[in-house]
């Protein structure tokens, strides 16, 4: 069985590095995109098993990218965990309204993120 693929859409290199290190110790395969448009192109070209989507992205917000991915049959069913550093009241509802499967506010513990990933997309 081939490893499950996670696409991480995040413009901050430090945040990508943390997730890269976190997932390097698992069976998941990680792909990365640095903005909303690139995230959509990457996901549509080869749909991943799960998407981690930052809300604050260049070119297109993570919420807009999530809506576009939900509207495309190739990625409509792919689970999306929306991640934001702006944990303002209502962000979780906006994420759900855009089609997010789950929502995580920064700062988060890498352990919590991995637990959420495994809950939605079991490793084996």
MIKESE-413450 format. One record per residue (C-alpha): residue number from 1; residue in one letter; x, y, z. Coordinates in Angstrom, 2 decimals. Layout:
<pts>
 kekol markol    east   north      up
   NUM      a       X       Y       Z
...
</pts>
This chain:
<pts>
 kekol markol    east   north      up
     1      x    0.00    0.00    0.00
     2      x    1.44    3.36   -0.98
     3      x    1.87    6.06    1.66
     4      x   -0.95    8.54    2.08
     5      x   -0.19   12.01    0.77
     6      x   -0.72   15.26    2.64
     7      x   -0.61   18.61    0.86
     8      x    0.41   21.50    3.14
     9      x   -0.52   24.93    1.78
    10      x    1.46   27.45    3.85
    11      x    3.53   30.52    2.88
    12      x    5.68   30.54    6.03
    13      x    8.85   28.44    5.61
    14      x    9.28   28.01    9.39
    15      x    5.78   26.52    9.71
    16      x    6.39   24.23    6.71
    17      x    9.68   23.07    8.27
    18      x    7.93   22.12   11.54
    19      x    5.32   20.06    9.70
    20      x    8.02   18.56    7.42
    21      x    9.94   17.39   10.51
    22      x    6.77   16.16   12.21
    23      x    5.68   14.06    9.23
    24      x    9.20   12.77    8.43
    25      x    8.77   10.37   11.34
    26      x    5.50    8.98    9.96
    27      x    4.38    6.96    6.95
    28      x    2.76   10.03    5.34
    29      x    4.21   11.64    2.23
    30      x    4.25   15.45    2.30
    31      x    3.81   17.83   -0.62
    32      x    3.95   21.61   -0.17
    33      x    2.50   24.69   -1.81
    34      x    3.33   28.29   -0.87
    35      x    0.14   30.13   -1.85
    36      x   -3.55   29.51   -2.48
    37      x   -3.31   29.37   -6.28
    38      x   -0.35   26.96   -6.20
    39      x   -2.20   24.87   -3.60
    40      x   -5.21   24.48   -5.89
    41      x   -3.04   23.63   -8.93
    42      x   -1.06   21.06   -6.94
    43      x   -4.19   19.47   -5.46
    44      x   -6.03   19.25   -8.78
    45      x   -3.02   17.87  -10.68
    46      x   -2.60   14.97   -8.25
    47      x   -5.26   14.95   -5.51
    48      x   -3.77   14.28   -2.06
    49      x   -5.41   12.21    0.67
    50      x   -5.60   15.23    3.01
    51      x   -4.93   18.97    2.79
    52      x   -3.59   21.25    5.53
    53      x   -4.66   24.77    4.53
    54      x   -3.43   27.99    6.12
    55      x   -6.03   30.80    6.03
    56      x   -3.63   33.73    5.50
    57      x   -2.02   33.06    2.12
    58      x   -0.68   35.22   -0.72
    59      x   -2.66   35.46   -4.00
    60      x   -5.77   33.76   -2.58
    61      x   -6.93   33.12    0.98
    62      x   -7.07   29.60    2.32
    63      x  -10.83   29.92    2.70
    64      x  -11.23   30.86   -0.97
    65      x   -8.89   28.03   -2.00
    66      x  -10.92   25.61    0.17
    67      x  -14.15   26.73   -1.53
    68      x  -12.61   26.21   -4.99
    69      x  -11.32   22.73   -4.05
    70      x  -14.76   21.78   -2.70
    71      x  -16.35   22.91   -5.98
    72      x  -14.13   20.61   -8.09
    73      x  -15.11   16.94   -8.35
    74      x  -11.45   15.83   -8.17
    75      x  -10.99   17.30   -4.68
    76      x  -14.54   17.68   -3.37
    77      x  -14.16   14.75   -0.96
    78      x  -10.56   15.37    0.16
    79      x  -10.48   16.22    3.89
    80      x   -9.19   19.74    4.56
    81      x   -7.86   20.92    7.92
    82      x   -7.85   24.71    7.99
    83      x   -5.07   26.27   10.11
    84      x   -5.02   29.90   11.17
    85      x   -3.02   32.15   13.43
    86      x   -5.97   34.50   13.57
    87      x   -8.17   32.57   15.94
    88      x  -10.80   35.26   15.97
    89      x  -14.33   34.52   17.00
    90      x  -16.15   33.10   14.02
    91      x  -13.07   31.88   12.11
    92      x  -13.98   28.27   12.86
    93      x  -17.47   28.88   11.45
    94      x  -16.02   30.59    8.35
    95      x  -13.74   27.59    7.86
    96      x  -16.68   25.17    8.15
    97      x  -18.77   27.32    5.82
    98      x  -15.95   27.17    3.24
    99      x  -16.02   23.37    3.46
   100      x  -13.27   22.59    5.96
   101      x  -13.36   19.16    7.56
   102      x  -11.63   20.45   10.70
   103      x  -10.07   23.61   12.10
   104      x   -6.90   24.21   14.12
   105      x   -5.71   27.52   15.59
   106      x   -2.04   28.53   15.85
   107      x   -0.10   28.22   17.95
   108      x   -0.82   24.51   18.15
   109      x    1.24   21.66   19.47
   110      x    2.72   19.52   16.67
   111      x    1.41   16.51   18.65
   112      x   -2.12   17.94   18.45
   113      x   -1.78   18.45   14.70
   114      x   -0.52   14.89   14.18
   115      x   -3.37   13.53   16.34
   116      x   -5.90   15.49   14.23
   117      x   -4.31   14.22   10.98
   118      x   -4.38   10.62   12.23
   119      x   -7.98   11.00   13.38
   120      x   -9.07   12.08    9.88
   121      x   -6.56   10.06    7.85
   122      x   -5.27    6.94    9.62
   123      x   -1.66    6.21    8.73
   124      x   -1.89    2.53    7.85
</pts>
